Amino acid sequence: MTEQPGSRTVLIAGASGVIGAAAIEHFAQLPGWKVIGVSRRPADVSPDVAYEHVAVDLTDPAACRAAAERFAGVTHVVYAALFEKPGLVPGWREQDQMQTNLAMMRNLMDPLLAAAQGARPCQRAAGHQGLWGACASDQDPLPREPAARPA
């Protein structure tokens, strides 16, 4: 599938967080990009930033399936959603926190990829964040750093 100029739509999961809000502001100022922010609450961005907010609780699989039809045009995904327990280091070692974050990603990505036929997987960031989109495009506004691989 060839991506047409001006036909790129980025979905930013975790839109109300620091990374999500920064991604919304970044993509919204680029020509040819439509921006969809997904989170329980709207992003804290300037009122002149053009984006569509879709209120979804990623821990709710039914809510994610119900929202998926709105994501049919998505070509890229920035996944910046996060469930975090108190205690930065101890929290990341707790199995229930890991399972919740995995479930959130699956709850969103499984129905999204079924609905968004133009999205193609390509991990572009380390950690829990990733980008799904066209890897070969020279006009992609994100850096081409290889993803960290588990040891």
N, C-alpha and C positions, 0 to 999 in steps of 0.2 A: 504494500500500500504506500503510495507516494503522498507525502504531506503537502498540501496546497498552501501557498503563502496566505497568511491571515486566517488560517483555519485551526490555529492552535488554541486549545483550551486546557488550562492547568487547574487541577483540583488540589487544594491545599488542605490537608487533614491536620487538625490541631491549629486551626486558624486563630484562635484566641490567645495562643501562647506567644512568647517572644519570637521564636523562629518563624512560626506561622504568619504572624503579623508582618514581619520583615519580608517574607516571601510574597505576601499579598502586595505590599508596597512596591517591591521590585518588579513583579510581573505586570502589575497594573500600569506602570509607566512605559512598558515596552509596546511598540506598535504591533498590531496583529494578534494580540493575546486577549482572550477572555479569561477571567479569573473567577473561580468558584471557591469560597472558603467554607469548610465544614468544621463545625464545632458546636458545643452546646450554647455558647454565647458568641455574639458578634466580636470581630477583632477590634482591638483598640487602635484604629488607624484614623488618619485625617478624614473628615467628612467628604473631601473632594476625591478620595481614592475610589475608583469605580470597581466594584466587585459584587458578586451575588453571594449572600450568606445563606447556607442551608443548615438549619439547626438540627443536629443529629447527635445522639448519645452513642458513641462507638461501642459501648459495652452492651448495647441492645441490638441483637442480630435482626430482629423483625423491623426495627426502625431503619437499619442500614439497607435491608432489602426493599423497603417501601420507598426510600429516597433514590435508589439506584436508577430508576427511569429518568431522573433529572440529569444523570451523568452520561447519557448516551454519546455526547459530543466530546468527551474528555479524551485528550491525547497524551497528557502528562499528569503525573501525580507527584506532589511533594508530600511525603508522609512525615509530619512533625508532631503527631499526636503522642501523648504520653500519660500513663497512669503512674503516679509516683507516691510511694508511702513516705512517712517521715523518716529522716535519717538517710542522707544521700548514699553512703556506701552500704550500710546494712540493708537498706531497702532494696538495692539492686541485687542482693544475694538471696532474697526471699522468693521461694518458688511461686507463691500465689501472685506476687507482683509480675513475675516473668510470664505466667500463664495469662494474666489479665491483659498485658500488653500484646501478647501473641493473638489472643482472641479478638481484641480490638482491631488489629490489622486484618485478620481474616474476615471479620464481620463486615468491614468496609470493602476490602479488595476483591473478595469472591464475587459479590453481586456487581460491583463496579466493572470488573473485567468482563463479565458476561454482558453488561449493557454497553460498555464503551469499546466497540469493535476496533476503533482506531488506536487504542492504547497498546503499546508493546513494552514488555518488561526490559528494564535496563537500570541496574542499581548504580547510583552515582555518588553516594555519600556513605561515610562510615557511621558506625553506631546504629541506632534504631531508625535513622532517617534514610529514606531512599527516594529515588526518582524513577518513575516509570515513564518511558517516552522514547522518542526516536534517538538512537545512539549515534547514527551516522550523520546527522544534520550538522553542517558547519555553522549554521545560524542559531544553534542552540545556545541560550544565554547562560548556561551553567557550566562550570569548569569540568573538565574531563579527567578528573582524578580517579584512579582505580579505587574500588571499594576495599575496605579492610576485610581480610579473610580470617576466619577463626583459626587459632593455632591448633 
